[in-house]
Amino acid sequence: MPVTGGPHRPAPPAMRALAIAATSLTLLFGCTPTAARPALPPPPFAPERTATVAATVAAAVEATPVPLEQGDWAIANGGIRNTRARAGGFDPAAGETLAVEWEYALTSSGPYGYAAGAPAIVDGVVYVQSLGGDVTALELASGERLWRYDGGIPTAGPAGPAVASGRVYVTNGGARLQALEAATGKPLWTVPLEKDGYQPIVVGDTVIVGTGNQAHVGGNSGFVHAFNAENGARRWSFQVVEEGFWGNRALNSGGGVWSPPAVDLERRRVYVGTGNAGPYPGTRNYPNATSRPGPNLYTSALVALDVETGALDWYYQVVERGLFDHDFQSSPIVVDAVTSGTRRSLVIGAGKVGEVVAFDADTGRVVWRTAVGRHENDRLEAIPLGQAVLVYPGVFGGVETPMATDGHYVFVPVVNLPTRHTATGHGASDGSSALVNASEATSLSSGTGELVALDIATGALTWRQEFDSPVFGAATVWGDHVYTATYDGRIRAFDRVTGAQVWTYDAGRGINAWPAVSEEWMIWPIGLGPRPRIIAFHVAPPVTPTPTPGPPATP
């Protein structure tokens, strides 16, 4: 049976949603602000931490068929529900294939290469942002450059555009959110952020963006911000880390919001996956996270916010006071399914913790919880002083990049990559040096990857594909297939029902970005390696053989 658990709803003293809502706020849906929901006490039980769903779940459940969306890919994951799915694609049985139609060279880079994130496709135009900060518009049919904005500042990413109402929204390394004119690239407005932001989304007349924690510099928290899409006026903000930073503001940090949130219009909620607490695992003076007692709210959690005010509705913390860099940061997915004969909406989250968790969207209760990839020493509550332990998932492991769903299965890109940790973060003096030391104790060359398909109603494993290289290319459903890419530069397509491989393309080493797709096009950034570029794949029709001429007729 699927294990369930309840969410926490904030008690009045913890109701710290920083609902910096403008008094004359124009709301997303043209209505006036509602009164704050009454806060309920936390449930009388702790969240379940153990992996819960075996592949032998004996329940008569099935996913509700969901027709794949059609049309443009205007924001990071294709839409505000983050399904990363579109109709279209190619039909191998009919002799179709995918061919490279054009390429566009990327020339400006950031700390992690040239591209990490997703482009957008709107009205026959491709919009792409490099990690160097520039934004470029390309004609979809030809790859011809229409305009390029060079006013950005390099960023670590993930970075990419959101396009709506004739505007292109981007963040960059200068801790800014910008709106550009979609037709020309001309800057329209710029607003400051407290630190670098990540790929934004647009819903209605509002831009929503998450920010990081400044590489775990003490006293820094991730935020979620909402801005007026027309003029950049701030509507509300939510600080992930509790005020007071768990008793040590000078050292503690966390709660980065690296991935675009999901928006549930029916329930008027924004679902956000949050990053881990720091320092991790600890420092010389505070080994094993002793600087941050308690659960370290609201890190490594799924938080549900009111879409109009940013007020905290409920939260579920997947990792309490974790020692390791185990975020729950992946973009949540909102999808409908039938579980135990009952149709319900699910919110499905994941992250570097290496677990996928499905929540009831109405109640916040856990419906199922499945561990993916390799797990070793990740449940330790303390590391013996003077010793080092190898931990799976490591700081670049677990579910690093976005999942996808076709309404039947959840497709999960997995990285099996360990990190060697010590109680003091290898002698770190603060959170930033602990982060650097953990990164240096991780070897990308030792990593492998998986793409797994989980039953959306139960979390049971349906199929798995394994690779010799980490999967940093997300999962994307396009027609009958699911696509992913490995760090060694190989793009692959699999039958989404059987898991059989149907297509592959070697782009050269270095893929840590993910695509946008439309009916006949797949646009994939290649951010590392000798030829950083955008590749435009197009559906190629069957090749009709040319008839062989017969012998000349004899008189």
C-alpha positions in Angstrom: 0.0 0.0 0.0 1.2 3.5 -0.6 2.4 5.2 2.5 0.7 8.5 3.3 1.6 11.3 5.5 0.2 14.7 6.3 1.4 18.1 5.5 2.3 20.8 8.1 0.2 23.9 8.1 1.9 26.9 9.7 0.9 27.7 13.3 0.4 31.5 13.8 3.9 32.2 15.1 5.4 30.5 12.1 3.2 32.3 9.6 6.1 34.2 8.1 5.2 34.3 4.4 6.6 37.8 3.9 3.4 38.5 2.0 4.7 41.8 0.7 1.6 42.3 -1.3 1.0 45.8 -2.7 -2.1 47.4 -1.3 -3.4 48.3 -4.7 -2.4 44.9 -6.1 -3.8 43.9 -9.5 -4.3 40.2 -8.9 -3.6 37.5 -11.3 -7.2 36.7 -12.0 -8.8 40.1 -11.7 -10.2 39.7 -8.1 -9.6 41.3 -4.8 -7.4 39.8 -2.1 -9.1 37.1 0.1 -8.8 37.0 3.8 -5.9 34.9 5.1 -6.8 31.3 5.7 -6.9 30.3 9.4 -3.7 28.6 10.4 -4.0 25.1 11.7 -1.6 23.4 14.1 0.8 20.8 12.8 -0.5 17.2 12.6 0.3 15.0 15.6 2.9 12.9 13.7 6.2 13.4 12.0 6.6 13.2 8.2 7.5 9.7 7.0 11.1 9.7 5.8 11.5 6.1 4.5 11.2 5.1 0.9 7.8 3.6 0.6 6.7 2.2 -2.8 7.8 -1.2 -4.0 7.4 -2.4 -7.6 4.9 -5.0 -6.3 2.2 -2.6 -5.2 -1.0 -4.7 -5.5 -3.6 -2.0 -6.1 -6.0 -1.7 -8.9 -5.0 1.8 -10.0 -4.5 3.4 -13.3 -3.5 6.9 -14.5 -6.1 9.1 -16.1 -5.4 9.5 -19.8 -4.3 13.1 -20.4 -4.0 14.3 -24.0 -0.6 15.8 -24.7 -0.7 19.6 -25.0 -0.1 21.2 -28.4 1.3 24.6 -29.3 4.1 26.8 -28.3 6.7 26.2 -25.5 6.8 29.6 -23.9 8.2 28.9 -20.5 10.9 26.6 -19.0 8.9 23.3 -18.7 6.3 24.0 -21.4 3.6 25.3 -19.1 2.7 26.3 -15.6 2.0 22.6 -14.6 5.6 21.7 -15.5 4.6 18.5 -17.4 7.3 18.9 -20.1 5.1 17.2 -22.6 3.9 18.0 -26.1 2.1 16.2 -29.0 4.0 15.7 -32.2 7.4 14.1 -32.7 8.3 11.5 -35.3 6.9 8.1 -36.2 9.6 5.5 -36.9 7.0 3.0 -38.0 6.1 5.4 -40.9 9.7 5.8 -41.8 10.1 9.2 -40.2 13.2 10.3 -38.3 14.8 13.4 -36.8 17.3 15.3 -38.7 19.4 18.4 -37.8 17.9 21.3 -39.7 20.2 24.0 -38.4 22.7 24.9 -35.7 23.6 28.2 -34.0 26.9 28.7 -32.2 26.9 29.9 -28.6 29.7 32.3 -27.9 29.2 33.6 -24.3 29.7 31.5 -21.2 29.3 31.4 -17.4 30.7 29.3 -14.6 29.1 26.1 -15.9 29.5 26.5 -19.6 27.4 28.1 -22.3 23.9 26.8 -21.6 22.0 25.3 -18.7 18.2 25.6 -18.9 15.6 25.5 -21.6 14.9 27.8 -24.6 11.4 28.9 -25.6 9.5 28.6 -28.9 6.7 31.2 -29.6 5.1 32.1 -32.9 7.8 30.7 -35.1 10.7 32.2 -33.1 13.2 30.5 -30.8 14.4 32.5 -27.8 17.5 31.3 -26.0 19.6 32.7 -23.1 23.3 31.6 -22.7 25.0 31.4 -19.3 27.0 34.4 -20.5 23.8 36.4 -20.0 23.0 37.3 -23.7 19.5 36.6 -25.1 19.0 35.8 -28.8 16.0 35.4 -31.0 16.2 33.0 -33.9 13.8 32.2 -36.7 12.5 28.7 -36.1 12.4 27.6 -39.7 16.0 28.7 -40.6 18.0 29.5 -37.5 18.6 33.1 -38.8 19.3 35.5 -36.0 16.6 38.2 -35.6 18.2 40.0 -32.7 20.6 39.6 -29.8 20.7 41.4 -26.4 24.2 41.6 -25.0 23.4 43.5 -21.8 23.3 40.5 -19.5 25.9 39.4 -17.0 27.2 35.8 -16.7 25.3 33.5 -14.4 25.7 30.0 -13.0 22.2 29.1 -14.1 19.9 27.4 -14.8 18.9 30.2 -17.0 16.5 30.7 -19.8 13.6 32.9 -21.1 9.9 33.1 -20.4 7.8 34.7 -23.2 4.4 36.2 -22.9 2.4 39.2 -24.2 5.2 40.4 -26.5 7.8 40.4 -23.8 10.8 38.1 -22.9 11.6 37.8 -19.2 15.1 36.7 -18.1 17.3 36.8 -15.0 21.1 37.2 -15.0 24.2 37.2 -12.9 23.7 40.8 -11.9 20.8 39.8 -9.6 18.3 41.4 -11.9 15.0 40.4 -13.5 14.6 42.0 -16.9 11.8 42.3 -19.5 12.8 42.7 -23.2 10.6 43.5 -26.1 10.1 40.2 -27.9 10.2 41.8 -31.4 13.4 43.7 -31.0 15.2 42.7 -27.8 14.9 46.3 -26.5 15.0 46.4 -22.7 11.6 47.5 -21.2 12.3 47.3 -17.5 14.7 46.0 -14.9 14.2 45.2 -11.2 16.8 44.2 -8.7 16.8 40.9 -6.8 18.5 40.3 -3.5 20.7 37.7 -5.3 20.9 35.9 -8.6 17.6 34.5 -9.9 16.8 31.6 -12.1 14.5 30.8 -15.1 11.2 32.7 -14.5 7.7 31.7 -15.4 4.7 33.9 -16.4 1.1 33.2 -15.3 -1.5 35.7 -16.3 -0.1 39.2 -15.7 2.5 38.0 -13.1 6.2 36.9 -13.4 7.3 34.5 -10.7 11.0 33.8 -10.1 13.1 32.0 -7.5 16.5 33.0 -6.2 19.5 31.2 -4.7 21.3 31.5 -1.4 24.6 33.0 -2.6 26.5 29.8 -2.4 25.7 29.3 1.3 27.2 32.5 2.5 25.8 32.9 6.0 22.6 34.8 6.4 21.4 34.1 2.9 18.1 32.5 2.0 16.4 31.6 -1.2 13.2 33.6 -2.1 10.2 33.3 -4.4 9.1 36.7 -5.8 6.1 37.7 -7.9 6.2 40.8 -10.1 3.8 42.7 -12.3 4.6 41.5 -15.8 3.9 44.8 -17.4 6.0 47.1 -15.2 8.0 45.0 -12.8 6.3 46.2 -9.6 6.8 43.7 -6.8 3.6 41.9 -5.7 4.8 39.5 -3.0 7.9 37.7 -1.7 8.4 34.5 0.3 11.6 33.8 2.2 12.4 30.1 2.5 14.6 30.1 5.6 12.8 31.1 8.8 13.6 34.5 10.3 16.6 34.1 12.6 18.3 31.5 10.5 17.8 28.8 13.2 19.8 30.7 15.7 23.0 31.6 13.8 22.5 34.1 11.1 26.2 34.6 10.6 26.7 31.0 9.5 23.5 29.3 8.5 21.9 29.6 5.1 19.9 27.6 2.5 16.6 27.2 0.8 17.7 28.1 -2.8 14.9 28.0 -5.3 16.8 26.7 -8.4 13.9 25.5 -10.5 10.7 27.1 -11.8 7.6 26.5 -9.5 4.3 25.0 -10.7 1.1 27.0 -10.6 -2.3 25.4 -9.9 -5.0 27.7 -11.2 -7.8 25.6 -9.8 -6.5 25.8 -6.2 -4.9 29.2 -6.7 -1.5 27.9 -5.4 2.1 28.1 -6.3 4.1 24.9 -5.5 7.8 25.4 -4.9 10.6 22.9 -4.3 13.3 24.2 -2.0 17.0 23.6 -1.6 18.9 22.2 1.4 20.2 23.9 4.6 23.8 24.9 5.1 26.5 24.6 6.1 26.6 21.0 5.1 27.7 18.6 6.7 29.2 21.2 9.0 32.3 23.3 9.8 35.4 23.0 12.0 33.6 24.8 14.8 30.2 23.3 14.2 30.6 19.7 12.9 27.5 17.7 11.8 25.2 20.7 11.4 25.4 21.6 15.1 25.0 25.3 14.1 21.5 24.7 13.0 19.4 22.6 15.4 15.8 21.7 14.6 14.2 20.8 11.3 15.6 23.8 9.5 12.3 25.0 8.0 11.5 25.4 5.1 14.5 23.8 3.4 14.4 20.6 1.3 10.6 20.8 1.2 7.6 21.3 -1.0 5.8 24.5 0.0 2.4 25.6 -1.2 1.9 29.3 -1.4 -1.2 31.4 -2.1 -0.9 32.6 -5.7 -2.3 36.0 -4.9 -0.4 36.9 -1.7 2.5 34.5 -1.3 1.2 33.4 2.1 2.2 29.9 3.1 -0.7 27.5 2.9 1.1 24.2 3.7 4.4 22.6 3.5 6.0 19.1 3.7 9.6 18.8 4.6 11.2 15.8 2.8 14.6 16.2 4.6 14.7 17.5 8.2 18.1 19.0 9.2 19.9 17.1 6.5 23.7 16.7 6.7 24.1 16.6 2.9 23.3 18.6 -0.1 20.0 16.9 -0.6 17.7 19.5 -2.1 14.0 18.9 -3.0 14.5 21.5 -5.8 13.1 19.9 -8.9 10.2 21.7 -10.6 7.0 20.2 -9.1 4.5 18.7 -11.6 0.7 19.1 -11.3 -1.2 16.2 -12.9 -4.4 14.3 -12.5 -4.5 10.5 -11.7 -6.8 7.8 -10.4 -5.5 6.2 -7.2 -7.4 3.5 -5.4 -10.4 4.2 -7.5 -10.5 8.0 -6.7 -9.6 10.7 -9.1 -7.4 13.3 -7.6 -4.9 16.0 -8.5 -1.3 15.2 -7.6 1.7 17.5 -7.1 4.9 15.4 -7.8 8.3 16.7 -6.6 11.8 15.4 -6.5 15.4 16.5 -6.0 19.0 15.7 -5.2 17.7 13.7 -2.2 17.0 11.0 -4.8 13.3 10.5 -4.0 10.1 11.3 -6.0 7.1 12.2 -3.8 3.5 12.5 -4.9 1.2 14.7 -2.8 -2.5 15.2 -2.8 -2.9 18.7 -4.2 -6.0 19.3 -2.1 -4.7 18.2 1.3 -0.9 18.0 1.0 -0.9 14.4 2.2 1.7 12.0 0.7 0.1 9.6 -1.7 3.3 7.7 -2.6 7.1 8.1 -2.2 9.7 6.3 -4.2 13.5 6.2 -4.0 15.3 6.4 -7.3 19.0 5.7 -8.1 21.7 4.6 -5.7 21.5 5.3 -2.0 24.4 4.8 0.5 25.0 6.5 3.8 22.4 9.2 3.0 20.4 8.6 6.2 23.3 9.2 8.6 22.5 11.6 11.4 26.2 12.2 12.2 29.6 11.4 10.7 32.2 10.2 13.2 34.8 12.8 13.7 38.0 12.2 11.9 36.4 9.9 9.4 35.2 10.3 5.8 32.1 8.6 4.4 31.1 8.1 0.7 27.5 9.2 0.3 25.1 8.5 -2.6 23.5 10.7 -3.9 26.4 13.2 -3.8 26.2 16.9 -4.3 25.7 16.6 -8.1 23.5 13.4 -7.8 19.9 12.3 -7.4 17.3 14.1 -9.5 19.2 17.2 -10.8 17.1 18.3 -13.7 13.4 18.4 -14.5 11.1 15.4 -14.7 8.3 14.9 -17.3 4.9 13.2 -17.4 2.5 12.0 -20.1 -0.3 11.5 -17.6 0.4 7.7 -17.2 4.0 7.8 -16.1 6.5 10.1 -14.4 9.8 10.1 -16.2 12.7 10.8 -13.9 16.3 11.6 -14.9 18.7 10.2 -12.3 22.4 10.8 -11.5 24.3 8.2 -9.5 27.3 10.2 -8.4 28.8 10.1 -4.8 30.5 12.7 -2.6 33.0 11.9 0.1 32.0 13.9 3.2 33.4 14.6 6.7 31.7 16.0 9.7 33.5 19.3 9.3 33.0 19.8 5.6 36.7 18.8 5.1 37.8 21.5 7.6 35.5 24.3 6.3 35.5 27.6 8.0 32.0 28.6 6.8 29.2 27.5 4.5 30.8 28.6 1.3 34.0 26.8 1.9 32.1 23.7 2.9 30.2 23.9 -0.5 33.5 24.2 -2.4 35.1 21.4 -0.5 32.2 19.1 -1.2 32.3 19.9 -4.9 36.0 19.2 -5.0 35.4 15.8 -3.3 33.1 14.8 -6.1 34.3 13.4 -9.4 32.0 13.7 -12.4 33.9 11.0 -14.2 32.7 8.5 -11.7 29.0 9.2 -12.3 26.4 7.1 -14.1 22.8 7.8 -15.0 19.3 6.4 -15.3 16.0 7.3 -16.8 13.2 5.7 -14.9 9.4 5.5 -15.6 7.2 5.4 -12.5 3.5 4.7 -12.5 1.9 8.0 -11.8 -0.8 6.6 -9.6 1.4 4.4 -7.3 5.0 5.3 -7.8 5.8 1.8 -8.8 8.8 1.3 -11.2 7.6 0.5 -14.7 10.9 0.5 -16.6 14.5 1.7 -16.2 17.3 2.6 -18.7 20.9 2.8 -17.4 23.8 4.9 -18.9 27.5 5.1 -18.4 27.3 8.9 -18.0 25.3 11.2 -15.6 21.9 12.5 -16.9 21.8 16.3 -16.8 19.5 16.6 -19.8 16.1 16.4 -18.0 13.2 14.3 -19.3 10.9 15.6 -22.1 7.8 13.9 -23.6 7.3 14.5 -27.3 4.6 12.4 -28.9 5.1 8.7 -28.3 8.6 9.1 -27.0 10.5 10.4 -23.9 13.9 12.1 -24.5 16.9 12.7 -22.3 20.6 13.5 -22.7 23.7 12.4 -20.9 26.7 14.4 -19.9 28.8 12.7 -22.6 26.7 14.4 -25.2 24.4 11.7 -26.3 20.7 12.4 -26.8 18.3 9.5 -26.7 14.6 8.8 -27.3 12.7 5.9 -25.8 9.2 4.5 -26.3 7.4 6.0 -23.3 5.4 2.8 -22.7 8.0 0.1 -23.1 11.2 2.0 -22.5 12.8 0.6 -25.7 15.3 3.0 -27.4 14.1 4.3 -30.7 16.6 7.0 -31.6 20.0 8.5 -30.6 22.2 11.3 -31.6 25.8 12.1 -30.6 26.2 15.8 -30.1 29.7 15.6 -28.7 30.5 15.8 -25.0 28.8 18.2 -22.6 25.0 18.4 -22.3 23.7 20.0 -19.1 20.7 21.7 -20.6 17.3 20.6 -21.8 15.1 21.2 -24.9 11.9 22.9 -25.9 9.7 21.1 -28.4 6.8 21.9 -30.7 4.9 19.8 -33.2 7.8 19.2 -35.6 10.7 20.8 -33.8 13.1 20.0 -31.0 15.5 22.8 -29.9 18.4 21.5 -27.7 21.2 23.7 -26.2 24.6 22.0 -26.1 26.4 23.9 -23.3 29.8 22.3 -23.0 32.4 20.6 -25.2 34.3 21.8 -28.2 31.3 23.2 -30.1 28.7 24.9 -27.8 25.6 25.5 -29.9 21.9 25.3 -30.3 20.8 22.3 -32.4 17.4 22.4 -34.1 16.0 18.9 -34.9 13.1 18.6 -37.4 10.9 15.7 -38.2 12.1 14.3 -41.5 9.6 12.5 -43.8 10.2 9.0 -45.2 12.6 8.9 -48.0 10.9 7.8 -51.2 13.3 5.6 -53.2 14.0 6.8 -56.8 12.7 4.2 -59.2 15.5 2.4 -61.1 15.1 2.9 -64.8 14.5 -0.3 -66.7 16.3 -1.4 -69.9 15.4 0.6 -73.0 12.5 -0.7 -75.0 13.4 -2.8 -78.1 11.7 -1.8 -81.3 
